[in-house]
Amino acid sequence: MRLGFLIFSISCCVLGIALDVTAQQSLTVSDGSTQGLDPRTLAITMDADQDVEGYVLAITFDGSLVSASDLTPVGVSAQAELVVPEVFPSGVTLGVVMDAEPPFEGNTIPAGIDTIIANLTVTPSTVVASETVVAIEFADGVLNSPALDNILVQGGLSVGSGQGLDLNGGVLTLHEGPPATMIVEDGSAAADGTGSTGEARILLDNNFGPVQGFVTIVAHDAATITLEAITSGVDTAAAGAEFEVANLYENGGTYGVVLDFQPPFDGQTIPEGVGVHLASFHYSCDNENFFVDDGSTPPPAAETSPLTLVDGLLGDPLLNNVLVVAGLSVVPELQNGTFTCTPVGVPAEDTILWMETQFDEGAGNYAYHGQTGDLCFFYKDDDDYIQGFTFTVCYDCNLTIHEDSWEFNGSILDQVGIEYLAVQVDDDCSDGETGELIVALLLDALPPFEGQTLPQTADLNEGRLLVGKMRVTVDDDAECNEDQPIYWCNDINGNGDV
């Protein structure tokens, strides 16, 4: 049975006739305000000088601005035996009879002032650009079929506006919504030329309402960084997004999400909040940027790229940054970010390689023609763990270095172990060049790779460690009144003289 017919029957057949009253009776809608798409509950109050056996409410509003979700009896009204609400696009009606079923015990709403009899919940249908006032009014003869009037029932008689019932409408003020803000968080990656990536998160500050979907579009400087991937944000993934589309372009990327895309439609959304993680854009740096980090020289300037939330630039068709809240498209405020390609510091070189000769008479200029001694190699490094190295030695052609004479006896490599050694001697001096020795060592070259390294050592004299030695002979035609030099070909630390 429709409400209109039911209440009409109650009014005409049960309640009988209308009565002119002299005391003040009234119905009032409270005022309220809201922001964005937040719902608001307005109280319906009653002034009555007699107990009330029932009532009819008929309330209208601008359905293009707000909608009603509920009109519910409260207080003593909630104990009514007959409650019939109806919701329309531009209004609501509610019929209440306190004592509608046998045994009839005479249940009523006691007389009183400002008695709350119902709550009306209304929700903005749009996000207004400026403050907007919506009238919430009592309207007789407009809603339902047959059309209903606002009445109170007292003593079996209906009291309407013609019998002195004052109808006081209210207003709902819609304030410009606190803007939802889509934010690009700054990101960075090492400018090391290896394709290392860094993350720039897309965040959302939002109290409009739960998000049903979104699109985000971020542009970047293609000469500085490359967009490698777009991935779901933590909160998007936690909400169980069912449809995601990511597109990568040379100068930007787009990412669209629908939370509830497939049946059964469970209504999943991304909750309101601050710093809600929607997505992550992953970038690599296009250019290398190394510098020697010696503790005193400042690093070079980092390359940066703006990360800009753009509308109408990318996608086919062109896309805009947008949120979907309560089935409505909401345009967020946009806050851009920056991606930084961080210069990579290379530690200042503090490894020292050292070599010296040892003959029976001691080190230095004590050898004689035809004598053979040891050419010894040492290292010092106080902050690195050396995995291996290659060095090159140049020597006078009046000396002979024996190619197959490398020995580890007494060296640190006897303790650590070594898996690769290569020694090459070039003693052909016919081209006018010096002799050349090349040595390559690698501690961990074979599986299983156990990561062995040379230990650190800080003291150049007492702390330097022997890595190996080779046999060196003074040729018979050497000019012994002059030093016969042996030196590092790239002139790094330490010489050994014969």
For each residue, the residues with C-beta under 8 A, 3 or more apart:
1: 5 6
2: 5 6 144 145
3: 6 7 84 85 86 93 95 144 148
4: 7 8 93 144 145 146 147 148
5: 1 2 8 9 145 146
6: 1 2 3 9 10 84 95
7: 3 4 10 11 56 84 95 144 148
8: 4 5 11 12 146 148
9: 5 6 12 13 14
10: 6 7 13 14 15 54 95 97
11: 7 8 14 15 56 151 153 158
12: 8 9 15
13: 9 10
14: 9 10 11 156
15: 10 11 12 54 153 156 157 158
16: 156 157
17: 157
18: 157 158 159 160 162 163
19: 154 155 157 158 159 163
20: 163 164
21: 25 154 159 163 164
22: 164
23: 49 50 164
24: 47 49 164 166
25: 21 47 48 49 152 154 159 164 165 166
26: 46 47 165 166 167 168
27: 44 45 46 55 57 138 150 152 165 166 167 168
28: 44 45 46 47 168 170
29: 42 43 44 59 120 136 137 138 168 169 170
30: 42 43 44 45 170
31: 42 170 171 172 173
32: 40 41 42 170 171 172 173
33: 40 172 173 174 175
34: 38 39 40 124 172 173 174 175
35: 38 174 175 176 177 178
36: 124 127 177 178 180 207 208 209
37: 123 124 127 177 208 209 325 326 328 330
38: 34 35 123 124 207 208 209
39: 34 69 121 122 123
40: 32 33 34 121 122 123 172
41: 32 119 120 121 122
42: 29 30 31 32 119 120 121 122 136 170 172
43: 29 30 116 118 119 120
44: 27 28 29 30 57 59 71 116 117 118 119 120
45: 27 28 30 114 115 116 117
46: 26 27 28 52 55 109 112 114 115 116 117 152
47: 24 25 26 28 112 113 114 115 166
48: 25 51 52 109 111 112 115 152 154
49: 23 24 25 111
50: 23 111 154 155
51: 48 108 109 110 111 154
52: 46 48 55 98 108 109 111 152 153 154
53: 97 98 99 107 108 109 153 154 155 156
54: 10 15 80 82 95 96 97 98 152 153
55: 27 46 52 95 96 117 150 151 152 153
56: 7 11 93 94 95 96 148 149 150 151
57: 27 44 71 92 93 94 95 118 138 150
58: 91 92 93 138 139 140 142 143 144 147 148 149 150
59: 29 44 71 91 92 93 120 136 137 138 139
60: 90 91 136 137 138 139 142 143
61: 65 66 68 90 91 122 134 135 136 137 172
62: 65 66 90 134 135
63: 66 67 89 90 91 125
64: 125 126
65: 61 62 124 125 126 128 132 134 174
66: 61 62 63 122 123 124 125 134 172 174
67: 63 89 122 123 125
68: 61 71 87 91 92 120 121 122 123
69: 39 87 121 122 123
70: 85 87 119 120 121
71: 44 57 59 68 85 87 92 93 94 118 119 120 121
72: 78 85 118 119 121
73: 77 78 80 83 94 96 117 118
74: 77 78 116 117 118 119
75: 78 109 115 116 117
76: 79 98 109 110 115 117
77: 73 74 80 96 98 109 117 118
78: 72 73 74 75
79: 76 98 107
80: 54 73 77 83 96 97 98 100 107
81: 97 98 99 100 101 107
82: 54 95 96 97 100 101
83: 73 80 94 95 96
84: 3 6 7 94 95 96
85: 3 70 71 72 92 93 94 95
86: 3 92 93 94 143 144
87: 68 69 70 71 92
88: 91 92 93 143 144
89: 63 67
90: 60 61 62 63
91: 58 59 60 61 63 68 88 139 142 143
92: 57 58 59 68 71 85 86 87 88 120 143
93: 3 4 56 57 58 59 71 85 86 88 143 144 148
94: 56 57 71 73 83 84 85 86 118
95: 3 6 7 10 54 55 56 57 82 83 84 85 148
96: 54 55 56 73 77 80 82 83 84 117 118
97: 10 53 54 80 81 82 100 153
98: 52 53 54 76 77 79 80 81 107 108 109
99: 53 81 104 105 106 107 108
100: 80 81 82 97
101: 81 82 104
102:
103:
104: 99 101
105: 99
106: 99
107: 53 79 80 81 98 99
108: 51 52 53 98 99
109: 46 48 51 52 53 75 76 77 98 115 117
110: 51 76 115
111: 48 49 50 51 52
112: 46 47 48 115
113: 47
114: 45 46 47
115: 45 46 47 48 75 76 109 110 112
116: 43 44 45 46 74 75 119
117: 44 45 46 55 73 74 75 76 77 96 109
118: 43 44 57 71 72 73 74 77 94 96
119: 41 42 43 44 70 71 72 74 116
120: 29 41 42 43 44 59 68 70 71 92 136
121: 39 40 41 42 68 69 70 71 72
122: 39 40 41 42 61 66 67 68 69 136 172
123: 37 38 39 40 66 67 68 69 326
124: 34 36 37 38 65 66 127 128 174
125: 63 64 65 66 67 328
126: 64 65 328
127: 36 37 124 176 177 208 328 330
128: 65 124 131 132 174 175 176 177
129: 176
130: 176
131: 128 173 174 175 176
132: 65 128 173 174
133: 171 172 173 174
134: 61 62 65 66 171 172 173 174
135: 61 62 169 170 171
136: 29 42 59 60 61 120 122 169 170 171 172
137: 29 59 60 61 167 169
138: 27 29 57 58 59 60 150 167 168 169
139: 58 59 60 91 142 143 150
140: 58 147 148 149 150 160 161 167
141: 147 148 149
142: 58 60 91 139 147
143: 58 60 86 88 91 92 93 139 147 148
144: 2 3 4 7 58 86 88 93 147 148
145: 2 4 5
146: 4 5 8
147: 4 58 140 141 142 143 144
148: 3 4 7 8 56 58 93 95 140 141 143 144
149: 56 58 140 141 160 161
150: 27 55 56 57 58 138 139 140 160 161 165 167
151: 11 55 56 158 159 160 165
152: 25 27 46 48 52 54 55 158 159 165
153: 11 15 52 53 54 55 97 156 157 158 159
154: 19 21 25 48 50 51 52 53 157 159
155: 19 50 53
156: 14 15 16 53 153
157: 15 16 17 18 19 153 154
158: 11 15 18 19 151 152 153 163
159: 18 19 21 25 151 152 153 154 163 164 165
160: 18 140 149 150 151 163 165
161: 140 149 150 164 165 166 167
162: 18
163: 18 19 20 21 158 159 160
164: 20 21 22 23 24 25 159 161
165: 25 26 27 150 151 152 159 160 161
166: 24 25 26 27 47 161
167: 26 27 137 138 140 150 161
168: 26 27 28 29 138
169: 29 135 136 137 138
170: 28 29 30 31 32 42 135 136
171: 31 32 133 134 135 136
172: 31 32 33 34 40 42 61 66 122 133 134 136
173: 31 32 33 34 131 132 133 134
174: 33 34 35 65 66 124 128 131 132 133 134
175: 33 34 35 128 131
176: 35 127 128 129 130 131
177: 35 36 37 127 128 180 208
178: 35 36 207 208
179: 332 333
180: 36 177 204 205 206 207 208 323 325 330 332 333
181: 204 205 206 332 333 334 335
182: 202 203 204 216 278 309 321 323 332 333 334 335
183: 202 203 204 205 335 337
184: 200 201 202 203 218 281 307 308 309 335 336 337
185: 200 201 202 203 337
186: 200 307 337 338 339 340
187: 198 199 200 201 281 283 307 337 339 340
188: 198 339 340 341 342
189: 196 197 198 225 283 284 285 339 340 341 342
190: 194 196 198 285 341 342 344
191: 285 287 288 289 290 302 303 341 342 343 344
192: 196 285 288 290 344
193: 287 288
194: 190
195: 228 284
196: 189 190 192 284 285
197: 189 228 229 282 283 284
198: 187 188 189 190 282 283 284 339
199: 187 280 281 282
200: 184 185 186 187 218 280 281 282 283 307 337 339
201: 184 185 187 233 277 279 280
202: 182 183 184 185 216 218 233 255 277 278 279 280 281
203: 182 183 184 185 275 276 277 278
204: 180 181 182 183 211 214 270 273 275 276 278 323 332
205: 180 181 183 273 274 275 276
206: 180 181 209 211 272 273 276 323 325 332
207: 36 38 178 180 272
208: 36 37 38 127 177 178 180 272 323 325 330
209: 36 37 38 206 272 325 326
210: 269 270 271 272 325
211: 204 206 214 259 269 270 276 323 324 325
212: 258 259 260 269 324 325 326 327
213: 256 257 258 259 323 324
214: 204 211 256 257 270 278 322 323 324
215: 254 255 256 257 319 320 321 322
216: 182 202 254 255 278 279 309 321
217: 252 253 254 255 309 310 311 313 314 315 319 320 321
218: 184 200 202 252 253 281 307 308 309 310
219: 251 252 307 308 310 313 314
220: 224 225 227 251 252 283 305 306 307 308 339
221: 224 225 251 305 306
222: 225 226 250 251
223: 286
224: 220 221 285 286 287 303 304 305 339 341
225: 189 220 221 222 283 284 285 286 305 339 341
226: 222 283 284 286
227: 220 230 248 249 252 253 281 282 283
228: 195 197 248 282 283 284
229: 197 246 248 281 282
230: 227 246 248 253 255 279 280 281 282
231: 246 279 280 282
232: 236 237 241 244 257 279 280
233: 201 202 236 237 276 277 278 279 280
234: 237 238 277
235: 238 239 270 271 273 276 277 278
236: 232 233 239 241 244 257 270 277 278 279
237: 232 233 234 240 241
238: 234 235
239: 235 236 259 268 269 270 271
240: 237 259 268
241: 232 236 237 244 257 258 259 268
242: 258 259 260 261 262 268
243: 256 257 258 261 262
244: 232 236 241 255 256 257
245: 254 255 256 257
246: 229 230 231 253 254 255
247: 253 254 255 314 315
248: 227 228 229 230 253
249: 227 252 253 254 314
250: 222
251: 219 220 221 222 314
252: 217 218 219 220 227 249 310 313 314
253: 217 218 227 230 246 247 248 249 281 314
254: 215 216 217 245 246 247 249 314 315 319
255: 202 215 216 217 230 244 245 246 247 279 281
256: 213 214 215 243 244 245 319
257: 213 214 215 232 236 241 243 244 245 278 279
258: 212 213 241 242 243 261
259: 211 212 213 239 240 241 242 268 269 270
260: 212 242 265 266 267 268 269
261: 242 243 258
262: 242 243 265
263:
264:
265: 260 262
266: 260
267: 260
268: 239 240 241 242 259 260
269: 210 211 212 239 259 260
270: 204 210 211 214 235 236 239 259 276 278
271: 210 235 239 276
272: 206 207 208 209 210 276
273: 204 205 206 235 276
274: 205
275: 203 204 205
276: 203 204 205 206 211 233 235 270 271 272 273
277: 201 202 203 233 234 235 236 280
278: 182 202 203 204 214 216 233 235 236 257 270
279: 201 202 216 230 231 232 233 236 255 257
280: 199 200 201 202 230 231 232 233 277
281: 184 187 199 200 202 218 227 229 230 253 255 307
282: 197 198 199 200 227 228 229 230 231
283: 187 189 197 198 200 220 225 226 227 228 305 339
284: 189 195 196 197 198 225 226 228
285: 189 190 191 192 196 224 225 288 289 303 341
286: 223 224 225 226 341
287: 191 193 224 303 341
288: 191 192 193 285 344
289: 191 285 300 302 303 341 342 343 344
290: 191 192 343 344 345 346
291: 297 299 300 343 344 345 346
292: 297 345 346 347 348
293: 297 299 345 346 347 348
294: 297 348
295: 348
296:
297: 291 292 293 294
298:
299: 291 293 302 343 345
300: 289 291 343
301: 343
302: 191 289 299 340 341 342 343
303: 191 224 285 287 289 340 341
304: 224 338 339 340 341
305: 220 221 224 225 283 338 339 341
306: 220 221 336 337 338
307: 184 186 187 200 218 219 220 281 336 337 338 339
308: 184 218 219 220 336
309: 182 184 216 217 218 321 334 335 336
310: 217 218 219 252 313 314 321
311: 217 319 320 321
312: 318 319 320
313: 217 219 252 310 318
314: 217 219 247 249 251 252 253 254 310 318 319
315: 217 247 254 318 319
316:
317:
318: 312 313 314 315
319: 215 217 254 256 311 312 314 315
320: 215 217 311 312 331
321: 182 215 216 217 309 310 311 331 332 334
322: 214 215 329 330 331 332
323: 180 182 204 206 208 211 213 214 329 330 331 332
324: 211 212 213 214 327 328 329 330
325: 37 180 206 208 209 210 211 212 328 330
326: 37 123 209 212
327: 212 324
328: 37 125 126 127 324 325
329: 322 323 324
330: 37 127 180 208 322 323 324 325
331: 320 321 322 323
332: 179 180 181 182 204 206 321 322 323
333: 179 180 181 182
334: 181 182 309 321
335: 181 182 183 184 309
336: 184 306 307 308 309
337: 183 184 185 186 187 200 306 307
338: 186 304 305 306 307
339: 186 187 188 189 198 200 220 224 225 283 304 305 307
340: 186 187 188 189 302 303 304
341: 188 189 190 191 224 225 285 286 287 289 302 303 304 305
342: 188 189 190 191 289 302
343: 191 289 290 291 299 300 301 302
344: 190 191 192 288 289 290 291
345: 290 291 292 293 299
346: 290 291 292 293
347: 292 293 350 383 384
348: 292 293 294 295
349:
350: 347 381 382 383 384
351: 379 380 381 384 386 389
352: 379 380 381 460 464 492 493 494
353: 377 378 379 389 391 488 492 493 494
354: 377 378 379 380 460 464 493 494
355: 375 376 377 378 393 486 488 494 495 496
356: 363 375 376 378 494 496
357: 363 364 367 373 374 375 376 472 486 496 497 498
358: 362 363 373 374 376 469
359: 362 363 366 367 371 373 374
360: 371 373
361: 366 367
362: 358 359 366
363: 356 357 358 359 366
364: 357 497
365: 483 497 498
366: 359 361 362 363
367: 357 359 361 371 373 474 498
368: 371 474 480
369: 474 475 476 478 480
370: 473 474 475 476
371: 359 360 367 368 473 474
372: 471 472 473 474
373: 357 358 359 360 367 471 472 473
374: 357 358 359 469 470 471 472
375: 355 356 357 393 401 469 470 471 472 486 496
376: 355 356 357 358 466 468 469 496
377: 353 354 355 391 439 466 467 468 469
378: 353 354 355 356 464 465 466 467
379: 351 352 353 354 386 389 454 457 464 465 467
380: 351 352 354 457 458 459 460 463 464 465
381: 350 351 352 384 386 454 456 457
382: 350 456 457 458
383: 347 350 456
384: 347 350 351 381 456
385: 453 454 455 456
386: 351 379 381 389 443 453 454
387: 442 443 444 453 454
388: 420 440 441 442 443 444 445
389: 351 353 379 386 440 441
390: 438 439 440 441
391: 353 377 438 439 488
392: 436 437 438 439 488 489 490
393: 355 375 401 436 437 438 439 486 487 488 489
394: 434 435 436 437 486 487 488 489
395: 399 401 434 435 436 437 472 484 485 486 487
396: 399 434 435 478 484 485 486 498
397: 427 429 434 435
398: 474 475 477 478 479 484
399: 395 396 435 472 473 474 475 478 484 486 498
400: 427 472 473 475
401: 375 393 395 405 425 427 435 437 470 471 472
402: 405 425 470 471 472 473
403: 423 424 425
404: 423
405: 401 402 470 471
406: 421 423 439 468 469 470
407: 411 468 469 470
408: 411 413 414 418 467 468
409: 414 469
410: 414 466
411: 407 408 414 465 466 467 468 469
412: 415 416 454 455 465 466 467
413: 408 416 417 418 441 443 454 467 468
414: 408 409 410 411
415: 412
416: 412 413 443 452 453 454 455
417: 413 443 452
418: 408 413 421 441 442 443
419: 442 443 444 445 446
420: 388 440 441 442 445 446
421: 406 418 439 440 441
422: 438 439 440
423: 403 404 406 437 438 439 470
424: 403 437 438 439
425: 401 402 403 435 436 437 438
426: 435 436 437 438
427: 397 400 401 435
428: 431 435
429: 397 432 433 434 435
430:
431: 428
432: 429
433: 429 436
434: 394 395 396 397 429
435: 394 395 396 397 399 401 425 426 427 428 429
436: 392 393 394 395 425 426 433 489
437: 392 393 394 395 401 423 424 425 426 470
438: 390 391 392 393 422 423 424 425 426
439: 377 390 391 392 393 406 421 422 423 424 468
440: 388 389 390 420 421 422
441: 388 389 390 413 418 420 421 467 468
442: 387 388 418 419 420 445
443: 386 387 388 413 416 417 418 419 452 453 454
444: 387 388 419 449 450 451 452 453
445: 388 419 420 442
446: 419 420 449
447:
448:
449: 444 446
450: 444
451: 444
452: 416 417 443 444
453: 385 386 387 416 443 444
454: 379 381 385 386 387 412 413 416 443 465 467
455: 385 412 416 465
456: 381 382 383 384 385
457: 379 380 381 382 463 464 465
458: 380 382 463
459: 380 462 463 464
460: 352 354 380 463 464
461: 464
462: 459
463: 380 457 458 459 460
464: 352 354 378 379 380 457 459 460 461
465: 378 379 380 411 412 454 455 457
466: 376 377 378 410 411 412 469
467: 377 378 379 408 411 412 413 441 454
468: 376 377 406 407 408 411 413 439 441
469: 358 374 375 376 377 406 407 409 411 466
470: 374 375 401 402 405 406 407 423 437
471: 372 373 374 375 401 402 405
472: 357 372 373 374 375 395 399 400 401 402 486 498
473: 370 371 372 373 399 400 402
474: 367 368 369 370 371 372 398 399 478 480 484 498
475: 369 370 398 399 400 478
476: 369 370
477: 398
478: 369 396 398 399 474 475 484
479: 398 482 484
480: 368 369 474
481:
482: 479
483: 365 497 498
484: 395 396 398 399 474 478 479 497 498
485: 395 396 495 497 498
486: 355 357 375 393 394 395 396 399 472 495 496 497 498
487: 393 394 395 491 495 496
488: 353 355 391 392 393 394 491 492 493 494 495
489: 392 393 394 436
490: 392
491: 487 488
492: 352 353 488
493: 352 353 354 488
494: 352 353 354 355 356 488
495: 355 485 486 487 488
496: 355 356 357 375 376 486 487
497: 357 364 365 483 484 485 486
498: 357 365 367 396 399 472 474 483 484 485 486
